[in-house]
Amino acid sequence: MRTRRLIALSLLLALALLTSLPLPQAHAWTTWYVDDTGTNSPACGTAIDPCRTIQYAINKAAALDTISIQPGTYSGVTNGEAFPITVDKGMTIYGDSRDTTMIDADNAAVDVFSVHGVFEFNLYRVSLGGGNQGVYINATDALSITGLLDDLRVTGNQIGIYAYRFYGTIEDSDISGNDHVGIFHSISTPTIRRNVLGWNGTLGIPSDGAIYNYDSSPDIINNVIGWNNGNGVYNDESNPTITNNTIALNLLGSGVGNFDNSNPTVTNNVIAMNGVYGIHADATSDPVASYNDVWGNAWGDYWDTPAGTGSISANPMFVSLLDAHLLCSSPAIDAGNNAAPAVPSVDYDGNPRPVGGTVDMGAYEWQSALRCAAFLPAVLR
C-alpha cells in the first residue's frame, strides 16, 4: 500500500512540474523583404531594412516563411545575385508583378531557381530568364513537391520549367521564347491551366516545343499552345488529360504527339495548322480522342489514331493568326462535350463556360455577339 501511495505522489508531482513549465511556442511565419537596393546584413529582411539578394533572405528564412521581392532587376550585375537561387525548404516567394520584378541569370549555364527536397513551394508574380532552366524542381525519389507556380513570365531559358515529381499547379503564366521546351515533366502529375506557351523551341529541334511529358499524367486545361518550333504537347510514356486547349501553328511538330505507350485523353480541343500531324500516335500508343476540331495540319490531321466521337475537321475561324479567339461563325462554338474529363468552369480569359448550354472547343469560350470583333491578341494578354 505504501508503495502505491509513493507512486501516486510521484506522478502528481511530475504532473505539477510539467504544467508549471511554459508551453513551446510555434514558429510565427515571417515575411522577409528583398530589394535590389537593400543591404545584406544580420538584421536585414524587414520592409524598412530589406535584404539585397533573394538568396540571402532565403537562407535567413525558416520553413514555411514568405519572401517578398520588391520591384527591380535581380541579377549578378544589378544586385550581386548568385545563381542558381537555391530553395531547400518549403516557402512562398512572390514579386510585385511579372512586369516589374525581373530575375535574370545573365544567360549563365545555371538555373534561375533550383528547388530541391520534399515540401510545398509557391512562386508568384516574377519574370525568370537567362538560365539553363527558369525553374528546376527536383523532389526526393518516391516523394514529391507540391505548390503553385502562378502569374510568371518564363522566357529566354533553355527550358522554361523542369519538374521531377511535381504534383502542384502551373497557371496563368506566359512560358514563351525558351530555346528547347516550355515545360518538361518527369514522373509528375501537375495541373497546367490557363497558360500561354508560344515560341518555345527556338533552336528548331522537332522534339522540342511547348510541353514535354515523360512518364507523367498532367491535366492540361485551357492553355493557348501555339507558334512553337516543335510539338504542342509531346507525350513519352505518358497519359495526360488534355482538355479545352487551343494547339495551333506549332512548326516542326504535331499538335499532340504520342510515343512509347502514351495513352492520353484528348477532348474539346482545337488542334489546327500544325507543322506535322494534328494528333500523332506511334504503334505503341492509343490516344482516346473525341470532340476535337482537328484541321489543316500539314501532314494530316491524324496518324494511326481515329478522330473519335463528336470530332470535326473544319477551319476553327480564329480572329487572326496571332489571336486564337473564335469568330462568331466558328464551327467550334457549342461543339464540345460538357461531360469531358476536367472541363473547366472558365475559359483562358477567365470568362464563364459554357455559354449557350454546350462548351466550345478550344481555350476560349465565345461569349456574345457584342464581342465578336473586339479582342486583344492572346500573346498580349
Backbone torsions as a table, in degrees:
resi	resn	phi	psi	omega
1	MET	NA	-43.4	179.1
2	ARG	-59.9	-40.8	-179.3
3	THR	-61.7	-43.0	179.9
4	ARG	-62.2	-40.6	179.7
5	ARG	-64.1	-40.3	179.2
6	LEU	-64.3	-40.7	178.8
7	ILE	-63.9	-44.6	179.8
8	ALA	-62.7	-42.1	179.5
9	LEU	-64.0	-40.2	179.3
10	SER	-62.8	-41.7	179.3
11	LEU	-64.0	-41.1	178.9
12	LEU	-64.3	-39.7	178.4
13	LEU	-65.5	-40.4	178.9
14	ALA	-64.7	-42.1	178.3
15	LEU	-62.9	-41.4	178.9
16	ALA	-63.8	-38.2	178.7
17	LEU	-65.9	-42.9	-179.8
18	LEU	-63.3	-42.0	-177.7
19	THR	-71.8	-18.5	179.1
20	SER	-84.5	-14.6	-179.7
21	LEU	-78.6	148.9	177.1
22	PRO	-67.6	142.1	178.8
23	LEU	-69.8	144.8	176.3
24	PRO	-64.3	139.0	-178.5
25	GLN	-93.6	131.8	176.0
26	ALA	-69.3	149.7	178.7
27	HIS	-64.8	126.9	175.8
28	ALA	-82.0	111.5	-176.8
29	TRP	-57.7	132.8	-170.7
30	THR	-114.6	144.1	169.5
31	THR	-100.3	124.7	179.2
32	TRP	-105.9	133.5	-175.1
33	TYR	-103.5	142.0	178.8
34	VAL	-129.1	136.7	175.8
35	ASP	-140.3	136.7	-176.7
36	ASP	-67.5	-5.5	173.7
37	THR	-107.8	5.5	-178.6
38	GLY	-77.3	-168.0	-178.2
39	THR	-133.7	130.6	173.6
40	ASN	-77.5	121.1	-179.9
41	SER	-158.0	163.2	179.3
42	PRO	-57.7	-24.7	-176.9
43	ALA	-96.4	-4.6	-172.4
44	CYS	-73.5	163.6	175.7
45	GLY	124.3	-6.3	177.0
46	THR	-89.3	168.8	177.6
47	ALA	-63.3	-31.0	179.8
48	ILE	-81.7	-34.9	-177.5
49	ASP	-126.0	74.2	-176.4
50	PRO	-74.7	154.6	172.4
51	CYS	-73.2	160.0	-177.1
52	ARG	-87.0	-38.5	-176.7
53	THR	-115.0	150.9	-179.9
54	ILE	-65.2	-41.7	-177.8
55	GLN	-63.0	-38.4	179.6
56	TYR	-61.9	-42.2	178.9
57	ALA	-66.8	-40.4	178.0
58	ILE	-60.8	-42.5	-179.3
59	ASN	-64.0	-32.4	178.5
60	LYS	-76.6	-28.1	-172.0
61	ALA	-73.3	155.0	172.0
62	ALA	-97.1	166.8	176.8
63	ALA	-55.7	137.9	178.5
64	LEU	76.9	4.5	173.4
65	ASP	-73.4	173.6	-178.8
66	THR	-122.0	140.9	175.0
67	ILE	-112.6	121.0	178.2
68	SER	-105.2	115.6	-176.8
69	ILE	-100.4	121.2	-177.8
70	GLN	-77.6	160.9	179.7
71	PRO	-54.7	141.1	179.9
72	GLY	154.0	-177.0	177.6
73	THR	-114.6	126.8	-175.7
74	TYR	-114.3	107.5	-177.7
75	SER	-153.8	173.4	176.9
76	GLY	-62.6	-30.9	-177.3
77	VAL	-80.1	-43.1	-170.2
78	THR	-82.1	-42.1	-176.2
79	ASN	-135.2	9.5	178.9
80	GLY	76.8	19.6	179.0
81	GLU	-63.6	133.6	177.0
82	ALA	-102.7	143.1	-176.9
83	PHE	-121.5	150.1	0.3
84	PRO	-72.6	151.7	169.2
85	ILE	-76.9	116.3	-170.5
86	THR	-100.9	129.3	177.4
87	VAL	-117.5	118.6	-177.2
88	ASP	-124.0	21.7	176.3
89	LYS	-154.0	157.4	-179.2
90	GLY	-65.6	133.5	178.8
91	MET	-167.4	169.7	175.0
92	THR	-115.8	130.2	178.4
93	ILE	-124.0	127.7	179.9
94	TYR	-142.5	152.8	176.9
95	GLY	-110.3	-177.0	177.9
96	ASP	-70.8	-48.5	173.0
97	SER	-167.7	161.0	179.8
98	ARG	-70.3	-11.7	176.4
99	ASP	-88.2	-19.2	-174.1
100	THR	-119.5	-13.7	-178.2
101	THR	-115.8	100.0	-172.9
102	MET	-108.3	129.6	176.0
103	ILE	-120.0	115.2	-168.2
104	ASP	-128.6	117.7	179.6
105	ALA	-82.3	8.2	173.8
106	ASP	60.7	37.7	177.8
107	ASN	58.8	31.1	176.8
108	ALA	-80.3	157.5	179.2
109	ALA	-85.0	44.0	177.5
110	VAL	-134.2	166.5	179.8
111	ASP	-80.5	156.8	173.5
112	VAL	-75.0	-60.6	173.2
113	PHE	-113.0	132.2	174.8
114	SER	-120.2	112.7	-171.7
115	VAL	-113.5	120.2	-176.6
116	HIS	-129.4	150.1	174.0
117	GLY	117.5	-164.2	-177.3
118	VAL	-128.7	100.3	-175.0
119	PHE	-173.4	-174.2	175.4
120	GLU	-100.0	132.2	179.8
121	PHE	-128.0	125.5	179.0
122	ASN	-122.0	134.9	179.8
123	LEU	-139.1	123.2	-174.9
124	TYR	-131.4	152.3	160.8
125	ARG	52.7	47.2	173.3
126	VAL	-136.9	163.1	174.9
127	SER	-110.5	132.4	-174.9
128	LEU	-123.8	125.6	-179.3
129	GLY	-153.9	171.9	172.4
130	GLY	73.7	19.4	-176.3
131	GLY	-119.1	172.9	171.3
132	ASN	-64.3	-50.6	171.1
133	GLN	-130.7	135.9	178.6
134	GLY	-63.5	-48.4	173.6
135	VAL	-131.9	123.5	177.3
136	TYR	-114.0	113.9	-179.0
137	ILE	-112.7	122.1	-176.4
138	ASN	-135.8	102.2	179.9
139	ALA	-83.0	160.9	174.5
140	THR	-65.7	143.4	-179.4
141	ASP	-51.3	137.9	177.5
142	ALA	70.6	-0.4	175.4
143	LEU	-118.6	-164.4	-172.6
144	SER	-157.3	163.8	170.9
145	ILE	-115.8	132.4	174.8
146	THR	-112.8	178.0	177.0
147	GLY	135.5	-167.9	-172.9
148	LEU	-135.3	126.3	169.1
149	LEU	-107.5	112.8	-167.2
150	ASP	-137.3	139.2	173.5
151	ASP	55.4	48.9	179.3
152	LEU	-104.5	156.8	163.1
153	ARG	-118.2	117.3	-176.4
154	VAL	-121.1	106.3	-172.4
155	THR	-148.8	153.0	175.8
156	GLY	75.2	22.2	176.0
157	ASN	-108.4	170.8	171.3
158	GLN	-69.1	-50.1	173.3
159	ILE	-125.9	134.0	-178.0
160	GLY	-65.7	-62.7	179.7
161	ILE	-131.7	123.8	175.7
162	TYR	-114.6	126.3	-175.4
163	ALA	-134.6	127.5	175.2
164	TYR	-116.7	119.3	-176.8
165	ARG	58.7	53.3	177.6
166	PHE	-107.9	129.3	-176.2
167	TYR	-123.9	25.9	-178.6
168	GLY	-99.4	-149.2	-175.1
169	THR	-131.6	138.8	171.4
170	ILE	-118.3	117.7	-174.6
171	GLU	-146.7	157.3	171.6
172	ASP	52.7	38.5	-175.8
173	SER	-122.3	157.8	175.0
174	ASP	-106.7	107.4	-177.0
175	ILE	-116.9	87.1	-167.9
176	SER	-140.2	155.2	172.9
177	GLY	69.8	29.8	175.0
178	ASN	-97.0	144.7	-166.8
179	ASP	-63.4	-36.9	-176.9
180	HIS	-110.4	-73.3	-172.4
181	VAL	-131.7	143.3	174.9
182	GLY	-69.5	-56.6	179.2
183	ILE	-130.9	127.2	175.0
184	PHE	-119.1	126.3	179.6
185	HIS	-119.8	139.9	174.0
186	SER	-132.2	124.0	179.9
187	ILE	49.9	55.6	-175.4
188	SER	-136.2	155.0	174.4
189	THR	-134.7	61.1	-179.7
190	PRO	-81.6	172.8	167.3
191	THR	-106.8	126.9	-179.4
192	ILE	-118.7	108.1	-172.7
193	ARG	-142.3	145.1	175.0
194	ARG	54.7	42.6	174.1
195	ASN	-109.6	156.2	166.5
196	VAL	-107.2	127.9	178.1
197	LEU	-123.8	103.6	-175.2
198	GLY	-137.6	150.0	174.3
199	TRP	59.0	28.1	169.7
200	ASN	-85.4	163.8	-175.7
201	GLY	73.7	38.7	-175.5
202	THR	-65.1	-17.4	177.1
203	LEU	-80.1	-8.4	172.6
204	GLY	77.8	28.1	176.7
205	ILE	-89.5	123.9	-170.9
206	PRO	-55.8	-35.1	-178.2
207	SER	-75.9	-9.1	176.1
208	ASP	-78.0	-175.0	178.0
209	GLY	142.5	-141.7	-170.7
210	ALA	-85.4	-60.7	-175.4
211	ILE	-129.2	125.7	177.6
212	TYR	-117.9	117.8	179.1
213	ASN	-107.8	124.3	174.0
214	TYR	-120.3	118.5	179.7
215	ASP	50.4	45.6	-174.3
216	SER	-137.0	157.6	-178.6
217	SER	-136.0	63.9	179.9
218	PRO	-75.2	161.0	165.7
219	ASP	-95.0	117.3	-177.0
220	ILE	-111.7	107.6	-165.5
221	ILE	-135.2	131.1	167.8
222	ASN	63.7	33.2	179.1
223	ASN	-101.6	150.7	169.3
224	VAL	-101.4	112.5	-173.9
225	ILE	-120.6	99.8	-173.7
226	GLY	-155.6	161.3	174.1
227	TRP	65.8	25.0	177.1
228	ASN	-91.8	150.2	173.4
229	ASN	-91.5	81.8	-175.7
230	GLY	149.7	-161.5	-177.3
231	ASN	-77.0	150.4	170.7
232	GLY	-68.3	-57.4	174.4
233	VAL	-130.9	122.6	-179.6
234	TYR	-113.0	120.0	-177.8
235	ASN	-111.0	125.3	178.5
236	ASP	-126.5	108.2	-174.6
237	GLU	54.4	43.4	-173.0
238	SER	-133.5	152.4	-177.0
239	ASN	-132.1	61.3	-178.0
240	PRO	-74.2	163.0	167.8
241	THR	-102.3	120.8	-173.0
242	ILE	-119.8	104.6	-170.6
243	THR	-131.7	131.7	171.5
244	ASN	55.9	47.3	172.7
245	ASN	-108.7	155.6	167.0
246	THR	-105.7	115.7	-175.2
247	ILE	-121.7	99.0	-167.9
248	ALA	-145.6	149.1	170.9
249	LEU	61.0	35.5	173.9
250	ASN	-92.3	114.7	-176.0
251	LEU	-81.4	155.6	174.1
252	LEU	64.7	9.2	-179.4
253	GLY	-155.8	178.6	178.9
254	SER	-94.2	163.4	174.4
255	GLY	-62.2	-53.9	175.4
256	VAL	-131.2	110.7	178.7
257	GLY	-104.4	135.7	-173.4
258	ASN	-130.5	121.8	-174.1
259	PHE	-139.8	152.8	173.2
260	ASP	55.6	63.5	174.7
261	ASN	63.8	47.7	175.0
262	SER	-101.8	129.9	-174.7
263	ASN	-133.1	67.4	-178.2
264	PRO	-74.6	162.7	169.9
265	THR	-106.3	118.3	-169.8
266	VAL	-121.2	109.5	-171.9
267	THR	-141.9	142.1	171.2
268	ASN	66.0	27.2	-178.8
269	ASN	-102.8	155.2	164.5
270	VAL	-103.0	118.7	-177.0
271	ILE	-125.5	99.1	-166.0
272	ALA	-139.8	144.3	168.7
273	MET	58.5	36.0	175.3
274	ASN	-85.9	160.4	-169.5
275	GLY	-75.6	-18.2	177.9
276	VAL	-119.8	-105.2	178.7
277	TYR	-104.9	164.8	171.1
278	GLY	-72.5	-64.5	173.9
279	ILE	-122.4	120.8	-173.4
280	HIS	-117.9	129.7	177.1
281	ALA	-131.4	134.2	172.5
282	ASP	-82.1	-179.0	-172.7
283	ALA	-66.8	-17.5	-178.2
284	THR	-94.3	-6.1	-171.5
285	SER	-111.8	152.4	-175.8
286	ASP	-142.6	76.2	177.7
287	PRO	-63.0	148.1	173.0
288	VAL	-107.3	100.9	-175.1
289	ALA	-111.3	141.4	175.1
290	SER	-162.7	152.7	174.5
291	TYR	53.5	46.0	174.1
292	ASN	-115.3	151.7	168.0
293	ASP	-101.5	103.8	-178.0
294	VAL	-113.7	112.8	-168.2
295	TRP	-150.7	143.8	167.0
296	GLY	67.7	24.8	179.4
297	ASN	-84.5	142.2	-161.8
298	ALA	-61.2	-41.5	-177.4
299	TRP	-98.2	-4.8	-179.1
300	GLY	137.5	157.7	-177.2
301	ASP	-79.0	-31.7	-179.2
302	TYR	-136.6	144.8	171.1
303	TRP	-131.8	115.1	174.6
304	ASP	61.0	34.0	174.2
305	THR	-157.5	141.7	-179.8
306	PRO	-78.2	160.4	179.1
307	ALA	-67.2	-36.2	179.0
308	GLY	87.2	169.2	-177.3
309	THR	-59.0	137.4	171.2
310	GLY	75.6	0.4	-178.3
311	SER	-80.3	152.4	177.8
312	ILE	-130.2	166.1	173.8
313	SER	-135.6	91.9	-175.7
314	ALA	-149.6	151.1	177.1
315	ASN	-54.7	119.1	-176.9
316	PRO	-71.1	-10.5	176.6
317	MET	61.8	64.6	172.9
318	PHE	-70.5	156.3	175.2
319	VAL	-58.8	-41.7	174.9
320	SER	-161.1	177.9	178.5
321	LEU	-70.3	-13.2	175.8
322	LEU	-111.3	7.2	-178.4
323	ASP	-141.4	108.7	-172.0
324	ALA	-91.5	12.2	168.3
325	HIS	-60.5	154.2	-177.9
326	LEU	-91.8	135.0	170.8
327	LEU	-71.5	162.9	-177.1
328	CYS	-59.6	-26.4	-177.4
329	SER	-89.8	7.2	-175.0
330	SER	-65.4	134.5	175.8
331	PRO	-73.4	-9.1	179.4
332	ALA	-80.0	-12.2	-179.9
333	ILE	-71.3	131.3	179.7
334	ASP	57.8	30.2	-176.5
335	ALA	-114.1	3.7	-178.9
336	GLY	-88.2	-166.2	-178.4
337	ASN	-125.7	114.1	-179.1
338	ASN	-63.2	-21.5	-177.4
339	ALA	-94.6	8.1	179.1
340	ALA	-64.6	153.0	179.6
341	PRO	-66.3	135.6	174.4
342	ALA	64.0	31.7	175.1
343	VAL	-63.6	125.6	-176.9
344	PRO	-79.2	157.9	179.1
345	SER	-90.5	-10.5	173.9
346	VAL	-133.5	164.8	179.3
347	ASP	-98.8	-170.1	-177.8
348	TYR	-57.8	-35.7	179.8
349	ASP	-79.8	-5.8	-174.9
350	GLY	87.4	6.1	177.2
351	ASN	-79.9	152.5	-176.3
352	PRO	-66.5	149.5	170.7
353	ARG	-145.3	147.1	1.6
354	PRO	-81.2	159.5	169.9
355	VAL	-114.5	128.5	-178.4
356	GLY	90.1	7.5	173.5
357	GLY	98.6	-31.6	-178.0
358	THR	-125.8	135.9	-177.6
359	VAL	-67.1	144.4	175.4
360	ASP	-80.4	161.4	168.4
361	MET	-80.5	146.9	176.0
362	GLY	97.3	-179.7	-175.2
363	ALA	-78.8	-19.3	-176.2
364	TYR	-111.1	135.5	174.0
365	GLU	-98.3	121.1	177.2
366	TRP	-61.9	130.0	-171.7
367	GLN	-98.3	-52.8	-179.6
368	SER	-166.2	162.1	179.8
369	ALA	-62.7	-25.1	-179.0
370	LEU	-67.6	-18.6	-175.2
371	ARG	-107.2	10.1	-170.7
372	CYS	-57.7	-41.6	-173.0
373	ALA	-107.3	5.6	-171.4
374	ALA	-115.1	77.6	178.7
375	PHE	-131.7	144.1	166.0
376	LEU	-84.3	149.3	175.3
377	PRO	-57.9	145.0	-179.3
378	ALA	-57.8	-34.6	-176.6
379	VAL	-69.0	-14.6	-179.4
380	LEU	-99.3	1.7	-176.0
381	ARG	-63.0	NA	NA
